[in-house]
Amino acid sequence: MAFYTIKEAIRSGHRLKLWLAEGEYLVEPHLLGRNRSGKTLLRAFQLHGPDRPSKATPWKVFDLDSIQHAVEAGERFDNPRPGYKPNDSTMNGGIIERL
């Protein structure tokens, strides 16, 4: 299940490969939480993917329901990326795990 893989990757500081309908992503997971309606979300720094945001805003929120598969990429990262918000307002339903 993607949930436990993502949670452990945040805890251990490992990059993830995520597979969604639109393609494959390589991300650094930073925050796992829920929005007000209870949907589980991942905020991650996107390194590669089909719709990589601009360099100014490489952060992306993924709905866990849309993640088909998640595996650790075998690479670690040490520090939060610029723009990391440990108290992300998107996660107004509660934080599950954070970097």
C-alpha positions in Angstrom: 0.0 0.0 0.0 1.4 3.4 -1.0 0.4 5.0 2.4 3.0 3.0 4.4 5.7 3.3 1.8 5.2 7.1 1.7 5.1 7.4 5.5 8.3 5.4 5.9 10.1 7.4 3.1 9.2 10.7 4.9 10.5 9.3 8.2 13.8 8.0 6.7 14.4 10.8 4.2 14.2 8.6 1.0 13.1 9.8 -2.5 10.1 8.1 -4.0 9.0 7.0 -7.4 5.3 7.4 -7.8 3.1 6.0 -10.6 -0.1 7.8 -11.4 -2.4 7.7 -14.4 -0.5 10.6 -16.1 3.0 9.0 -15.6 5.9 8.5 -13.3 7.2 11.0 -10.8 10.4 11.2 -8.8 9.8 13.2 -5.6 11.2 14.0 -2.2 8.3 13.5 0.2 8.0 16.0 3.0 4.5 16.0 4.5 1.6 13.5 4.7 -1.7 14.7 6.0 -5.4 15.0 5.5 -7.5 17.9 4.3 -10.7 19.0 6.0 -12.8 16.4 4.1 -10.5 13.6 5.2 -8.7 13.0 1.9 -5.1 11.9 2.4 -2.5 14.1 0.7 1.2 14.1 0.1 3.2 17.3 -0.3 6.4 16.6 -2.1 9.2 18.3 -3.9 9.0 17.2 -7.5 12.3 16.3 -9.2 10.9 14.7 -12.4 7.5 14.0 -13.8 5.1 14.6 -16.6 3.8 17.9 -15.4 6.8 19.3 -13.4 5.9 22.8 -12.1 8.1 25.7 -12.8 11.5 25.9 -11.1 10.1 28.7 -8.9 7.4 26.4 -7.5 8.5 22.7 -7.8 6.1 21.7 -5.0 3.2 19.4 -5.7 0.3 18.0 -3.7 -0.7 14.4 -4.6 -4.0 12.8 -3.6 -3.0 9.3 -2.3 -6.1 7.9 -4.0 -4.5 8.7 -7.4 -1.2 7.0 -6.6 -1.2 3.6 -8.2 2.2 2.5 -6.9 5.0 3.9 -4.8 8.5 2.6 -4.1 11.6 4.1 -2.5 14.0 5.3 -5.2 17.1 4.2 -3.2 18.3 7.8 -2.9 18.3 9.8 0.3 17.9 13.5 0.9 19.0 15.3 4.0 17.2 18.6 4.4 13.9 20.1 3.5 13.9 22.0 0.2 13.3 25.7 0.0 9.6 26.5 0.4 8.9 23.6 2.7 6.0 24.5 5.0 5.8 22.1 8.0 2.4 23.5 9.0 0.9 23.4 5.5 -2.6 24.8 5.5 -3.7 22.3 2.9 -3.4 19.7 5.6 -6.1 21.3 7.7 -7.5 17.9 8.6 -4.4 16.9 10.5 -0.7 16.0 9.9 0.1 12.3 9.8 3.9 12.5 9.2 6.3 15.3 8.4 10.0 15.6 7.6 
